[in-house]
């Protein structure tokens, strides 16, 4: 990101979003993925995933990779735009 002058990276590909946070699930039959979006900054990574898809134990172990509600990703993207964040 730094080399490209970006302050954030939005990951919207089904197989990449959970993979970048090393979270596996059962949302797609025969594939270990969860349906999610990820927003990665230089300091944090937020995984926007359905409620209950990430256990509280996993969430506590990785506070800098905080799971967020899947429905909140649109608001997060609006916030990036409002702050003119380079993505």
Number of C-alpha atoms within 10 A of each C-alpha: 13 8 5 8 9 13 16 19 16 16 17 14 13 15 17 17 25 24 15 14 17 9 15 16 14 12 14 11 8 7 11 14 20 22 21 25 22 27 21 21 16 11 9 12 21 22 24 23 22 16 12 9 17 18 10 10 8 13 14 12 10 12 12 12 20 17 26 19 15 16 13 11 20 11 10 14 14 11 12 16 12 9 9 10 14 13 16
